[in-house]
């Protein structure tokens, strides 16, 4: 049985941990707010460029553009987007687990990985997986330049005919307590998705449609990657905020239980001492 001193030491240790989890929750809340603001600011431009790409793809021959032309899917590149840090619940584990399922789904193909985030890279680099490249340690200073760098690497990798399909596995932010785990095809772009919105208005383009589409597609892909990074970063902070809140609550419950146990043990020790004193006094009287 633990002594009173050991119980007091454990209570103080848990209180110190609780202060850390409270601070981490507040930091995550501040970062989450900034990530949401960036996501909202990026949406108008993203929607407009997507609308224009949709219109152009629906009115030109997609077979002439290599980023639109489908290939026989013999090689697959999976982009797994995790965090650079832990202490965010099941956020990283869910992405890694889904990536493993996706690798198993493509078991009849040649599968390679591009890891965005240190946690995913550490997991797959230490195991027998083909990691072609990685981008890590940038989420604390997340910028659109990071999205451009990743997008350009993927576009060049695809145009060099080193893969036939590129898929992204990431968490989409829904709310503080919930994230949606998504798998999206990055390349080749799928015209069928664009054609769902019927083209009712025609425009006069300068230069021609094909040239404009060729210029807009890389920007559209960069914007799509920027959205993925923002969604993943907001999801990470939401998951960390929830995890630290749960840890703080659990620490409070544990402190409460240990305090009760300490008080009972202390009371039992006092009662035992009183009993021994009374017993000794009675023995002296009878003696």
Order of alpha helices (4+ residues) and beta strands (2+ residues): alpha-beta-alpha-beta-alpha-beta-alpha-beta-beta-alpha-alpha
